[in-house]
Amino acid sequence: MTKIIDDRTEIQKENDKKANRDPITGEPGMQATGVGVGAAVGGAAAASAAIAGGAAMGSAAGPIGAVIGAAVGAVIGADIGHAVGEEVNPTQLVWWEENYSTRPYVSKGEEFSTYEPAYRSGLEAARKNKGRDFNDLAPSIENNWNMSRGDSQLEWDDARPAIEDAYMSYNAFQPGADIRR
């Protein structure tokens, strides 16, 4: 039997369990592998560039520049690695897969695969448009849905509730978000 979650507090608790939060920032969707690989690659690339730049200048700033460049590159690389990891394996999509059947727009017996493209669309739109009102973005999201929905059989009017649900939930559970709807 599927547990129906009505209370915002319970939804927050369930999301926190699945959020895979970053231990430093608390942001959901921590992608350790992506962050690690991105940090290593970014740090190495920045260090190489800094060493080359320092050597070219022939100054004492070369080794110091290499250290600073490696640190900055690692931070930028980690951020890029996190973003790539979240694109490949969205943490919040796990919650939707486990709870989609509790949503009012889902008919009994429908498979998650029916709504997965809509949830992905909503999460992607939310990541790209943090804090913006869904209704302001709906025409653009609809256009993107019609172009990128893949094999989904859902027309916009049927997909919109799931897209909006994912969009609103993503924004509601960001640090400092106003969760009133």
Beta strands, then each sheet from edge to edge (+ up, - down):
end
